[in-house]
Amino acid sequence: VVNLATNSKTSVDLTPFISNIESPNANTVENSGIKIASTDIISVSYEVLNGNNREVFALKGQKALGTEFYTPFQKFFDNAVTTPATFSSIEIVATVDNTTIAITPRTDIVGHVANSTFTVILNSGQTYSARDVNVSATTTLAGSIVSADQPVAVTLFTGAALNGSCTSTLGDQIVATPYLGNDFIIHKTKGNNERIYILATQNSTSISITNSTTTNTLINWSETYEYVLTDNINYIQTSNPVYIIHVGGNGCNMGMTQVPQVSCAGKFSQDFTRESSDSLGLIVHVRAGFENNFTLNGSSTLLQASDFTVVPGTNGEYVVALKYFNTSNIPVGGFNQLS
């Protein structure tokens, strides 16, 4: 139990409990789910805070719970050969007893072959790990399907993704299909080989990507389109709801996140924390005309209208900013709020 005052944060070191919260085996029902409940609204992230291969898994709350998911994965970076061996996986946790889950993997996983649907039954708090142990990016879990008769949560994971001289953990908790959208703004970060992956949930999904040029393509249900980011600002429109993940970072150090749809904004403030002195930047988009209304930790000078650029393809309706902050502006370990 953790008690928090208004506008404060804390962290819980889970290292002493690592054997209880990591699923040790693939294709096995484990009791390794984590339940977080609070008496008021909070934001939570799970962070791999090792000296190398860091990653932040932003927990999505109620939007993470659902009965239908497709799994977007990167298809470019191989996994390093490590000891113990790394893998890519779909991690599923149940919230209700006697939940039946149907899984269709798009590549061979431990215990099951590609494109064969199988079921597992989980009780509340139990987990199942569907693992691709082939380190080559030519095998991928992209487009795999998870459906359940009771709400579950799904987390994606890739360990030790190779990018030049770096190995990076990639992963995120994804939302269920009812929370997907059709329009997205993506700002390139400072990573080498940055990419986005667009996963269709319906047949004949048209995709339009606008930056300094316009790229159009068409994909079908469960298919993934890979796009290499070269322009800083990109606007994506699709004819049907899609998943999009962005693999970006700083140099060869990479991370992965599911990109929210443009209209996903539901509140006027966002809280976050900085757990290390690694580079930290904020990507912020807003309707044009409101870019001078931000405060960061009460300051109106840390994020200003001059930091924003018009998003191409939106007829001037949206602007976006990417701004990095040093540890003097945003200290390590503190509570931060963008409003």
Salt bridges, closest charged atoms under 4 A:
ASP172 OD1 - LYS60 NZ 3.03
GLU194 OE2 - LYS188 NZ 3.82
GLU194 OE1 - HIS246 NE2 2.76
GLU226 OE2 - ARG195 NE 3.25
GLU275 OE2 - LYS9 NZ 2.97
ASP278 OD2 - ARG54 NH1 2.90
ASP307 OD2 - LYS323 NZ 3.24
GLU317 OE2 - ARG287 NH1 2.16
